[in-house]
Amino acid sequence: MGSPVLPVLALMSNAFVWGVSWWPFRQLEAHGLHPLWATALIYAFSLACLLAARPRAWRGFASQPLLWLLMASSGLTNVGFNWAVTVGDVVRVVLLFYLMPAWSVLLAWPLLGEKPTAASLLRLVLALAGVVIVLKTGDTAWPVPEGLPDWLALAGGLCFALTNILLLKLNRVPGESRVLAMFGGGTLMALAAASLGLAQGLVSAPPAPSIGWLALGLVLGVCFLAGNLALQYGAARLAAHTTALVMLSEVVFASVSSVALGAAQLTGQTLLGGALILLAAAWSAWPANARH
C-alpha cells in the first residue's frame, strides 16, 4: 500500500471545500441567487461534466433501483446543508448536521440488518446529549430546533446518514453510476425544492444573468467537482474509519472560517455540546469500532 499522505490531503481538500462553502453561497445570495438555485446550477455543471466523460453512466440505474433512492437522499442532503449554512449560524448548523452517527445507528438496523450494540447505543446517547446542549437556550423549556436552519441541518444530517448507508449497500455498483446518482440528485432535488419554494413564496426567482454571480457560481462548481473527485480518490485508498475521521476536519474549517468572518458565535454551551457530538462521530469512526 502506498503512502497515505496524498489520500489524506485529498480528503482534507474535500472537507475544506465543504467547510468554507457557506461563504460563496452567502455571496451568491447577496447577488440575489437563492442557495437552492445555486445548488441546482452547481450540480448541473458537475452532472454535465460527468456525462461528457462517462455518457453510459445511466445504464446502472436499470438494474439498481436503490440508485434512485441514493439520488433523492444525496440531493436532499445538499438541499438541507447548503440552505442551512447560508441562512443560519454556521457552527451550530455544522454541529447539528454531524449528528449523522446517531441517525446511522437508527437506520442501519432496518436497512443493513445491523442491530444496535451497547457501544452504538452509547454513542447515540452521547450525540443526542450534545444536541440537547447545543439546542438549549434560556428562552425555551425544552431543547428544540429554533428555526429553519436548525431543521434543515437536522434533516440534511439524516439524509447524509442514509446516503452513506446506501453507498455501502451499492458498493458493487460502478462508481460512475453512484456519482451520477449524487450529481443528479443534487440537481433535481434542489430544482424541485426551489420550484416548490418559489410557488409558496419562500424562495425568490433567480436573478438575471450577470458576470458577478455567474463567475462565482462557476468557480464554486469547479471546486465542488474537484472536491468530489478528491473524495473518490482518497476514500478508495484509505480505510473507511480513516476517511470518516479525516472528514471531521470539515467542522474545524467551518468553525474557524465562520467565527473569523463573523458568521457564527462560539459560546461555552456550543463548544460543550459540539465536543460531545464530535466525540460520538470520532468514536463511530475509530478502527476498533469495526468489531461493534
NORKADA-V249813 format. One line per field, one symbol per residue. ss: DSSP state (H for helix, E for strand, L for the rest). phi: phi as a letter, one per 30 degrees, with the letter a starting at -180 (. if undefined). burial: + if it has 24 or more other ideal C-beta (glycine too) atoms within 12 Angstrom, else -. A space follows every 50 residues. Layout:
# NORKADA-V249813
ss = ???
phi = ???
burial = ???
This chain:
# NORKADA-V249813
ss = LLLLHHHHHHHHHHHHHHHHHHHHHHHHHHLLLLHHHHHHHHHHHHHHHH HHHLLLHHHHHHHLLHHHHHHHHHHHHHHHHHHHHHHLLHHHHHHHHLLH HHHHHHHHHHHHLLLLLHHHHHHHHHHHHHHHHHHLLLLLLLLLLLLHHH HHHHHHHHHHHHHHHHHHHLLLLLHHHHHHHHHHHHHHHHHHHHHHHHHH LLLLLLLLLLHHHHHHHHHHHHHHHHHHHHHHHHHLLLLHHHHHHHHLHH HHHHHHHHHHLLLLLLLHHHHHHHHHHHHHHHHHHLHHHHHL
phi = .dddddedddddddddeddcdedddddddddjcdeddddddddddddddd dddbdcddddddcbedddddddddddededddddddccdddeddddddde edddedddddccicddcddddddddddddddeddddbdccdbdcedaeed dddddddddddddddddddcdcdeeddddddddddedddddddddddddc icbdddddebddddddddddddddddddddddddddcbdeddedddddde ddddddddddcicabcceddddddddddddddddcdedddcc
burial = ------++-++++++++++++++++++++-+-+++++++++++++++-++ ------++-++--+-+++++++++++++++++++++++++++++++++++ ++++++++--+--------+--++-++++++++++---------+---++ ++++++++++++++++++++--+-++++++++++++++++++++--+--- --+--+------+--+++-++-+++-+++++++++-++-+++++++++++ +++++-++----++-+--++--+++++++++++++---+---
